[in-house]
Amino acid sequence: MSKLSDSEIARMHPETLALSYGFDPWLSEGAVKPPVFLTSTFVFKHAADGKQFFAWAHGEGTPPPRREMGLIYSRINNPNLEIFEDRVALWEGMKDACSFSSGMAAIATTLLATHQPGDEMIVCAPVYGGTDSLIHHFLKRFGIAAHFVPAGVDAPALAEPLVTARTRSIYIESPANPNNRLTDIGRMKELALRHGPAQAGRGAGRILVIVDNTMAGPVFAQPAKVGADIVLYSATKFIGGHSDVVGGVALANDETLLTAIAQHRALLGGMPNPYTAWLLTRSLETLKIRAEQQQRNAVQVAAFLTSHAKVRKVLYIGLLAPDDPEYAIYRKQHTGPGSLISFYIRGGEREAFQFLDHLKVFRLAVSLGSTESLAQHPATMTHSGLSPEDKKMGGISDDLVRLSIGIENAEDLIWDLQQALESA
Ligand SMILES: Cc1ncc(COP(=O)(O)O)c(C=O)c1O
């Protein structure tokens, strides 16, 4: 049991609770850190408990809240998954979370849990290439259609005429990957409510606002505070933060939604293994200091890039001018600009590749949010599967490079960028 009362917990910050919340040492021999519960199954105290659980699983009676269910089998629940889920929900300021074996498992399971054949989605483009393929190809096969609008200030106005009685969700990445465009989540929520079930006679169900917050959160943005119903993560990125683990998270405040997602996770089998959940829990302890150092470095790197003759344009939300229409969204949704920078190099693929091949400190690798700085070429790597039209909509041209800034010394990073740009 925690020595902190509920009211004391309520006044603590996530970086404090990340070190202890949700773990009782006295259930584990007094261990300060949670052990890895490497077990596939858990002992029932009585046969009647097992019978009761399976009755609930078959839809008989009303099951208790997820956390009160008792431990059953590690595809359904496990202490390492639960400790991670409790702590990540604190960071997001949300009621509950469901952890996954990857960001894609979180996204795919959530969309399958919340959509039926015949439903439609409105998607703010660009989205991560894997998500784009999932929506364009996989979900389409199951009769779930999508309309794409460009992310940015105009997205709500462009989305509104696309809403039909079949619209089930508005899917947003903000900042969008890789062009860092911001979309107003609160305005999308207003749109969802305007066209929701209260609109008598339309036969409309509730429209969910689903936000992939991988790029900004949870330290610098918490989308549920401005209207998101479901928040998704590739925990492989900032949450894991060390390029040594792949994981994902879905969060919701509505218990019915979270239960549906958890039930689909149990059916599809996309839960993380206990060691993955343990690693992610370990990483949450340093999340804030990592993210803040990465951001401090990114601000310096972005300033350097804007002044370099070989750079045509830098896309970084820390560079938004107060008169830029996206600045108001930034102020509403973010407490800091984070550490993802994209930029257009003068030239095309040849110059971009020369630059990437000359980097010595930055690693030439996809992914983002880790302690080491990474650089990649979205048009031929993370977003290579997008159609030419979608690449155009997202500004993903051959001269675009994406940087994820790590925790190294900023002077060393700038030195590396300088020498690689000179070779391009
Ligand atoms: C914004 C975003 N969402 C989701 C994913 C997918 O996550 P994962 O690779 O953990 O499956 C990625 C991966 O790069 C991403 O960048």
The ligand as an SDF file (V2000), in Angstrom:
LIG
                    3D

 16 16  0  0  0  0  0  0  0  0999 V2000
    3.4750    9.0330  -34.8970 C   0  0  0  0  0  0  0  0  0  0  0  0
    3.6620    7.5460  -34.8920 C   0  0  0  0  0  0  0  0  0  0  0  0
    2.6270    6.7640  -34.5490 N   0  0  0  0  0  0  0  0  0  0  0  0
    2.7370    5.4120  -34.5360 C   0  0  0  0  0  0  0  0  0  0  0  0
    3.9170    4.7830  -34.8800 C   0  0  0  0  0  0  0  0  0  0  0  0
    4.0040    3.2750  -34.8600 C   0  0  0  0  0  0  0  0  0  0  0  0
    4.6410    2.8550  -33.7000 O   0  0  0  0  0  0  0  0  0  0  0  0
    5.4430    1.4770  -33.5270 P   0  0  0  0  0  0  0  0  0  0  0  0
    6.6200    1.5380  -34.4370 O   0  0  0  0  0  0  0  0  0  0  0  0
    5.7770    1.4540  -32.0730 O   0  0  0  0  0  0  0  0  0  0  0  0
    4.5230    0.3820  -33.9170 O   0  0  0  0  0  0  0  0  0  0  0  0
    5.0250    5.5560  -35.2290 C   0  0  0  0  0  0  0  0  0  0  0  0
    6.3080    4.9050  -35.5860 C   0  0  0  0  0  0  0  0  0  0  0  0
    7.2270    5.5370  -36.0590 O   0  0  0  0  0  0  0  0  0  0  0  0
    4.8850    6.9820  -35.2440 C   0  0  0  0  0  0  0  0  0  0  0  0
    5.9100    7.7750  -35.5860 O   0  0  0  0  0  0  0  0  0  0  0  0
  1  2  1  0
  2  3  1  0
  2 15  2  0
  3  4  2  0
  4  5  1  0
  5  6  1  0
  5 12  2  0
  6  7  1  0
  7  8  1  0
  8  9  2  0
  8 10  1  0
  8 11  1  0
 12 13  1  0
 12 15  1  0
 13 14  2  0
 15 16  1  0
M  END
$$$$
